[in-house]
Amino acid sequence: QLHLTTSEKNELARSLEMVQNQLQEKESEIKREISEYNDRLLQAEKEHQDALTEANRKNEVEIEACHEKISSLEHFISSQRLEIEHLKSNKEQLNNSLKEANQALGELLKTKVR
């Protein structure tokens, strides 16, 4: 009986050791997989951050170009307004000169008819 119990105990100890070894192997495999997933996650996050940084840089360049274009257009509009005012003033002067010339012509025609 003692011999049988000792033999069963030894068999159980071997089984326990095998199960513990299998568990350790599985734990090592899971840790390795977790490490690989973490590495891939870090790489994906870095690529994502790099893409965001590049997109932000491009947007900043585009925004700056738009600001420059707006400034240029505002300057152009301002110069066009000044030109319009100048042309209106010249038109008014020409209209006044034309009126005066017509009046003078009218006076001349009146004196010629007399």
VOGU-3710 file (C-alpha; in Angstrom, 3 decimals, decimal comma):
1> qlhlttsekn> 0,000/0,000/0,000  2,808/2,404/0,975  4,690/1,537/-2,187  1,562/2,163/-4,284  0,895/5,505/-2,588  4,528/6,584/-3,048  4,363/5,591/-6,694  1,115/7,588/-7,182  2,687/10,538/-5,384  5,717/10,418/-7,694
11> elarslemvq> 3,443/10,142/-10,732  1,390/13,151/-9,540  4,591/15,115/-8,891  5,764/14,387/-12,445  2,363/15,393/-13,846  2,404/18,576/-11,785  5,898/19,410/-13,004  4,830/18,810/-16,629  1,789/21,035/-16,204  3,919/23,733/-14,542
21> nqlqekesei> 6,427/23,535/-17,400  3,618/23,811/-19,956  2,196/26,804/-18,078  5,610/28,477/-18,009  6,030/27,890/-21,740  2,560/29,280/-22,416  3,259/32,289/-20,166  6,542/32,946/-22,011  4,762/32,685/-25,363  2,010/35,075/-24,240
31> kreiseyndr> 4,601/37,558/-22,889  6,472/37,390/-26,187  3,240/37,998/-28,143  2,324/40,928/-25,866  5,782/42,388/-26,429  5,396/42,014/-30,201  1,936/43,644/-30,116  3,299/46,506/-28,005  6,156/47,009/-30,471  3,697/47,054/-33,388
41> llqaekehqd> 1,417/49,448/-31,503  4,315/51,804/-30,774  5,368/51,676/-34,433  1,804/52,387/-35,589  1,516/55,292/-33,126  4,829/56,711/-34,357  3,742/56,430/-38,004  0,416/58,046/-37,125  2,161/60,898/-35,284  4,585/61,383/-38,183
51> alteanrkne> 1,659/61,540/-40,624  -0,133/64,076/-38,407  3,002/66,187/-38,114  3,487/66,174/-41,884  -0,185/67,007/-42,498  0,023/69,880/-39,999  3,182/71,186/-41,672  1,511/71,096/-45,097  -1,576/72,821/-43,700  0,554/75,562/-42,135
61> veieacheki> 2,314/76,144/-45,463  -1,029/76,248/-47,274  -2,535/78,615/-44,686  0,472/80,933/-44,994  0,122/80,915/-48,785  -3,587/81,772/-48,434  -2,778/84,629/-46,053  -0,258/85,997/-48,530  -2,781/85,720/-51,367  -5,455/87,483/-49,275
71> sslehfissq> -3,008/90,256/-48,421  -2,066/90,627/-52,078  -5,738/90,750/-53,122  -6,528/93,317/-50,425  -3,658/95,471/-51,693  -4,905/95,070/-55,278  -8,484/96,000/-54,264  -7,197/99,054/-52,405  -5,189/100,221/-55,411  -8,214/99,619/-57,693
81> rleiehlksn> -10,408/101,729/-55,392  -7,871/104,546/-55,543  -7,782/104,251/-59,337  -11,599/104,371/-59,491  -11,662/107,496/-57,318  -9,011/109,088/-59,533  -10,993/108,213/-62,676  -14,216/109,610/-61,154  -12,413/112,852/-60,338  -11,019/113,081/-63,882
91> keqlnnslke> -14,473/112,363/-65,323  -15,986/115,136/-63,234  -13,278/117,560/-64,354  -13,802/116,554/-67,989  -17,578/116,956/-67,646  -17,066/120,419/-66,155  -14,645/121,350/-68,945  -17,111/120,007/-71,517  -19,929/122,093/-69,984  -17,742/125,178/-70,045
101> anqalgellk> -16,717/124,489/-73,636  -20,354/123,977/-74,673  -21,320/127,199/-72,915  -18,497/129,051/-74,636  -19,511/127,509/-77,953  -23,089/128,569/-77,306  -21,948/132,118/-76,584  -19,838/132,149/-79,734  -22,724/130,863/-81,848  -25,033/133,542/-80,356
111> tkvr> -22,550/136,319/-81,137  -21,967/134,935/-84,646  -25,707/134,850/-85,373  -26,118/138,510/-84,317
//
